Amino acid sequence: MRYAVLGTGIVGRTIATKLASLGHEVVIGTRDPQATLARTEPDGMGNPPFATWHADHSAVALRTFAEAAAFGETVVVTTAGAAALDALTAADEANLAGKVLIDISNPLDFSKGMPPSLNPVNTDSLGEQIQRAFPDTKVVKTLNTMNCFVMVEPSRVAGAHNVFVSGEDVGAKKQVTELLVSFGWPEPGVIDLGGIETARGTEMLLPVWLRLMGALGHADFNFHIQGAR
């Protein structure tokens, strides 16, 4: 399958690497490919510049958001939450219509410093905002409740643990669940929460996740729902 991964940060790179390793055709989308490749400084999290990663993953093409979305049969949003709607607008609604859109982003608001808050929260979610903005796209929220390395290698966390999916389209959720299984998630560990409004709950896990990371001193952990099956 052809995948478009929107976002060049560590989450996008990790997802793109996994998809390519599974034999999928993958492109990464960014606002300005030349500017992205020209950066020589580490990002805000200390990760090497994109060009360093791309030199080792040259089979993954770098394109504009619109070019990537046009290429992909499935689109994966890995940008920061505050940038997600702008990135999708740049991707062009026509390039997203009818496609499954996997939303991994979280609406973290850093405007008041650390730790971040959420915006939207409680009565809305970023997943819902994306679905409303692109009604002809099949949005599935998933993988947003864990570190990106656990997303693609769940065995990093010992024992049983869970990943959630939210979305309106049953067929789209089935497709995404099959992808998660190919990442190494046992199918019984995938919990379908229901419609896209349930993304409110998974997005609101992020404040808990951030504090757990601070308390544990690492990110190799995840949520396990006892009695889920």
C-alpha positions as CSV (number, residue, x, y, z in Angstrom):
1,M,0.0,0.0,0.0
2,R,1.1,3.6,-0.5
3,Y,1.3,5.7,2.7
4,A,1.7,9.4,3.1
5,V,3.2,10.4,6.5
6,L,2.6,14.0,7.2
7,G,5.3,15.4,9.6
8,T,9.1,15.1,9.6
9,G,9.7,14.8,13.4
10,I,10.7,11.7,15.3
11,V,7.1,10.3,15.2
12,G,6.9,10.7,11.4
13,R,10.3,9.2,10.9
14,T,9.6,6.2,13.2
15,I,6.3,5.5,11.5
16,A,7.7,5.9,8.0
17,T,10.6,3.6,8.8
18,K,8.3,0.9,10.1
19,L,5.9,1.1,7.1
20,A,8.9,0.9,4.7
21,S,10.3,-2.1,6.5
22,L,6.9,-3.9,6.0
23,G,7.2,-3.4,2.2
24,H,4.9,-0.4,1.8
25,E,5.6,2.5,-0.5
26,V,6.1,5.6,1.8
27,V,6.5,9.3,1.3
28,I,6.9,11.9,4.0
29,G,5.1,15.3,3.6
30,T,6.4,18.6,4.8
31,R,5.6,22.3,4.0
32,D,8.8,23.1,2.3
33,P,11.0,20.1,1.4
34,Q,14.1,22.2,0.5
35,A,13.9,24.0,3.8
36,T,13.5,20.8,5.7
37,L,16.5,19.2,4.0
38,A,18.6,22.4,4.6
39,R,18.2,22.3,8.4
40,T,21.5,21.3,10.1
41,E,20.6,21.7,13.8
42,P,18.9,19.1,16.0
43,D,15.2,19.6,16.6
44,G,13.7,20.8,19.8
45,M,13.9,17.3,21.3
46,G,17.6,16.9,20.4
47,N,16.9,14.5,17.5
48,P,19.3,14.8,14.5
49,P,18.1,17.0,11.6
50,F,15.8,15.3,9.0
51,A,18.5,15.2,6.4
52,T,20.6,12.9,8.6
53,W,17.8,10.5,8.9
54,H,16.9,10.8,5.2
55,A,20.4,9.9,4.1
56,D,19.8,6.4,5.7
57,H,16.3,6.1,4.4
58,S,16.5,7.4,0.8
59,A,13.7,5.1,-0.4
60,V,11.3,7.3,1.6
61,A,10.7,10.3,-0.6
62,L,10.2,13.8,0.8
63,R,7.4,15.8,-0.8
64,T,5.1,18.7,-0.1
65,F,2.0,18.0,2.0
66,A,-0.1,18.1,-1.1
67,E,2.1,15.9,-3.2
68,A,2.4,13.4,-0.4
69,A,-1.4,13.3,0.2
70,A,-2.0,12.8,-3.5
71,F,0.4,9.9,-3.5
72,G,-0.8,8.1,-0.4
73,E,-3.7,5.7,-0.4
74,T,-3.7,6.1,3.3
75,V,-2.5,9.3,5.1
76,V,-0.9,9.3,8.6
77,V,-0.8,12.6,10.6
78,T,2.2,12.7,12.9
79,T,2.7,16.5,13.2
80,A,2.4,18.4,16.4
81,G,-1.3,18.8,17.3
82,A,-1.2,22.5,16.8
83,A,0.0,22.1,13.3
84,A,-2.2,19.2,12.2
85,L,-5.1,21.1,10.7
86,D,-2.8,23.5,8.9
87,A,-0.8,20.6,7.4
88,L,-4.0,18.9,6.3
89,T,-5.3,22.1,4.7
90,A,-2.0,22.4,2.8
91,A,-2.5,18.7,1.8
92,D,-5.7,19.8,0.1
93,E,-9.1,18.3,0.8
94,A,-9.3,16.8,-2.7
95,N,-6.2,14.7,-2.0
96,L,-7.7,13.4,1.2
97,A,-11.3,12.6,0.1
98,G,-12.3,9.0,0.4
99,K,-9.1,8.0,2.1
100,V,-8.4,6.6,5.5
101,L,-6.6,9.2,7.6
102,I,-4.8,7.9,10.7
103,D,-4.5,10.6,13.3
104,I,-1.7,10.2,15.8
105,S,-1.4,13.8,16.8
106,N,-2.3,15.3,20.2
107,P,-3.6,18.8,21.0
108,L,-0.8,19.8,23.4
109,D,-0.8,23.5,24.2
110,F,2.6,24.8,25.3
111,S,1.5,28.5,25.3
112,K,1.7,28.6,29.1
113,G,4.9,26.6,29.4
114,M,5.4,23.1,30.9
115,P,3.6,20.9,31.4
116,P,1.4,21.5,28.4
117,S,-2.4,21.7,28.7
118,L,-4.8,20.4,26.0
119,N,-6.7,22.5,23.5
120,P,-9.4,21.4,22.6
121,V,-10.4,19.3,25.6
122,N,-13.5,17.9,27.4
123,T,-16.2,18.8,24.9
124,D,-14.2,18.4,21.7
125,S,-11.0,16.7,20.4
126,L,-8.5,17.2,17.7
127,G,-9.7,14.0,16.1
128,E,-13.2,15.4,15.8
129,Q,-11.9,18.7,14.5
130,I,-10.1,16.9,11.7
131,Q,-13.2,14.8,10.9
132,R,-15.4,17.9,10.7
133,A,-12.9,19.8,8.6
134,F,-12.5,16.9,6.1
135,P,-15.9,15.1,6.1
136,D,-15.2,13.0,3.1
137,T,-12.1,11.5,4.8
138,K,-12.3,8.5,7.1
139,V,-10.5,9.6,10.3
140,V,-9.2,7.0,12.7
141,K,-7.5,8.2,15.9
142,T,-5.0,5.7,17.3
143,L,-1.4,5.3,18.7
144,N,-1.6,8.7,20.4
145,T,-1.3,7.4,23.9
146,M,2.3,6.1,23.8
147,N,5.9,6.8,22.8
148,C,6.5,6.5,19.1
149,F,9.0,3.6,19.6
150,V,6.3,1.6,21.4
151,M,3.9,2.4,18.6
152,V,5.9,0.4,16.1
153,E,7.5,-2.1,18.6
154,P,5.0,-2.9,21.3
155,S,7.3,-5.7,22.7
156,R,9.4,-2.9,24.2
157,V,6.8,-3.0,27.0
158,A,6.7,-6.3,28.8
159,G,3.4,-8.1,29.1
160,A,-0.1,-7.3,27.8
161,H,-1.0,-3.7,27.0
162,N,-3.5,-1.9,24.8
163,V,-3.9,0.5,21.9
164,F,-7.1,2.3,21.2
165,V,-8.9,3.2,17.9
166,S,-11.7,5.8,17.5
167,G,-13.6,6.6,14.3
168,E,-16.9,6.6,12.5
169,D,-16.1,4.2,9.7
170,V,-16.1,0.5,10.6
171,G,-14.1,-0.5,7.5
172,A,-11.5,2.1,8.1
173,K,-11.0,0.9,11.7
174,K,-10.7,-2.6,10.5
175,Q,-8.0,-1.5,8.0
176,V,-6.1,0.4,10.8
177,T,-6.4,-2.6,13.1
178,E,-4.8,-4.8,10.5
179,L,-2.0,-2.3,10.2
180,L,-1.5,-2.3,14.0
181,V,-1.4,-6.1,14.0
182,S,1.4,-5.9,11.3
183,F,3.2,-3.5,13.7
184,G,3.2,-6.3,16.3
185,W,0.1,-5.5,18.3
186,P,-2.0,-8.6,19.2
187,E,-5.5,-8.2,17.9
188,P,-7.1,-8.7,21.3
189,G,-5.0,-5.8,22.5
190,V,-6.7,-3.4,20.1
191,I,-9.7,-1.7,21.8
192,D,-12.3,-0.1,19.5
193,L,-13.7,2.7,21.7
194,G,-16.4,3.7,19.2
195,G,-17.0,6.9,17.2
196,I,-14.5,9.7,16.7
197,E,-15.9,11.6,19.7
198,T,-14.2,8.9,21.9
199,A,-10.9,10.5,20.8
200,R,-11.6,13.0,23.6
201,G,-10.8,10.3,26.1
202,T,-7.5,9.1,24.5
203,E,-6.3,12.7,24.0
204,M,-7.1,13.4,27.7
205,L,-4.7,10.5,28.7
206,L,-1.8,12.7,27.6
207,P,-1.5,14.7,30.8
208,V,-1.4,11.4,32.7
209,W,1.2,9.9,30.3
210,L,3.5,13.0,30.6
211,R,3.4,12.8,34.4
212,L,4.1,9.1,34.3
213,M,7.1,9.7,32.0
214,G,8.4,12.2,34.5
215,A,7.9,9.9,37.5
216,L,9.3,6.8,35.7
217,G,12.2,8.6,34.0
218,H,11.6,6.9,30.7
219,A,8.9,6.4,28.0
220,D,8.9,2.6,27.6
221,F,5.5,2.1,29.2
222,N,1.9,1.9,28.2
223,F,-1.7,1.5,29.5
224,H,-3.1,-2.0,30.1
225,I,-6.8,-2.4,30.6
226,Q,-7.4,-5.3,32.9
227,G,-10.4,-7.3,31.9
228,A,-10.6,-5.8,28.4
229,R,-11.1,-9.3,26.9
